[in-house]
Amino acid sequence: MNKPSIICAIAVEAISELEIAIDYMDWIDSLNWAIKRTIADGNNHHAERLATVAQYLAGDYCETLSSRAKRLNERLDAHQDSFPTLKAQGGAQ
């Protein structure tokens, strides 16, 4: 694969990950809205359960994003010699 193709593939993957992250944050936002509404309605038991779900999803997705960011960095590092600007900047961070 040539240099522009490598950069393009990594960029497309990164953009896709960001678009997915936006969707996840919308879901978390909706869960938080539901929690707030549930508390306002006096249903604390359900609010606590929803908060547990939100916490689990946020933690799980944080780990997923961390893993995917590591993979993207590894892909960039694997091609560091092909990109003088990356090499001069110390590689992918």
N, C-alpha and C positions, 0 to 999 in steps of 0.2 A: 504494500500500500504506500502511495507517495505521501509526502509531507502534508500538502493541503488536505488530502483525504483523511489522514490521521487526525489532524486538528478538527476537521469538520465532523468526523464521527464522534470524537470526544465532546465537542461543543453540543452536538445534537443530543447526546445522552444527558449532558448536564442540564440542558434546557428542558428536556423531558422530565428529569428529576424535579426541577423547580416547579414545573406545571403540576406535577403530582403533589408536591408539597403544598401548593396553593389550595388544591382540593382538600387535602387533609386538614389544613388550617380552617377552611370553611366548615368542615364537619365538627372540629373542636369548638369553633365559634357557636355553631348551632347547639351543641351539647351544653355549652356554658349558658346560652340563652335559656335552654330548657331547665337547667339547674336553678337559675335565678328565678324563673317563673314558678317552678315547683316550690321553692322556698317561700315565695310571695303568697302562694296558695296554701301554705301551711303543711305541705307534705314533706316534712324533713326526711323521713325514711327513704322516700323515692329520690330526693335530692342527694342524699348520701350515696345511694347506689349509682346514680348517674355520675356523680363526682368520681367514684371509683372507676367507672368505665372510662371517663375522660382522662383520668390519671394514667390508667393502663395504656390507652391508645397513644397518648402523648409520649410516654416513656418508650413504648415499643417502637414508635416511628422515629424517635430520636436515635435509637440504636440502629435502625434500618438506614437512616440518613448518614450516620457516622460510617457505617460499613460501605455505603455507596460512594461517599466522598473519598474514603480510603482507596477504593477500587479505581476511581477516576485519577487520583494522584499517582497511583502505581502505574496506570497506563501512560500518564504524562512523563513520569520518571523513566519509563522503559524507552521512551523516544527522546530523552533529554539531549542526547548527542546530536540528534537531527535538527534541534532548534537552538541555535546559538543564543537567542534572547532568554530562553529558559535557563540555559546553562549559566549565563552571566548573572542571572538573578538568583542563582542557588537552587534551581529546580522548582518543581511544584511544591507548594506548601500545604 
